[in-house]
């Protein structure tokens, strides 16, 4: 029971943590960096202007980093590990193979234990 609740907590926390971290980043960088450097304060005269520029830019950078990590970082290794060691994944792949061969009864039998 506890591991399942912990998994739900970890997945749900991201919906709270990411916006809080983003607001925290904006406020800290604006107050400690932008307001203290005259050139940057002239470019970003208010927190609103700073947020309008930084939020879309940060979203693009986050997507690019996520894409890179998905293609070259830990995600490919993790996917390979899951494919190799997960019995559910192996059964699902065998069922897809049976469906491609036109054997729907064998595919149903393959995934029956998981339903």
C-alpha positions, 0 to 999 in steps of 0.5 A: 500500500505504501509504495503505491501511495508513494508513487502517486505522491511522486507523480502528483507532486510534479504538478505542484513543484514545477510551477512553484519552482518556476515562480521561485526562479523568476522572483529570485533572479529578478530581485537578485540579478535584474534589479541590481544591474542597471543595464538589465533593469533597463531591458526588463523594467518590471517583473511582468516584462521579465516573466513574459520574456523568460517563461516562453524562453524557459519552456523552449529550453526545457522542451529541447533539453527533455528531447535531448535527454529522451533521445540521448540521455537516460531514457533510451537505456531505461526503455531498453531495460524495461523492454528486456526485463519486464514480463508485461512488456514482453507479453505485450510485444508477443501479442502485437507480433501475433496480431501482425501475423493474423493470430488474434486468439494467440494474442488474446491468450498472451495478454490474458494473465495481465487483465 
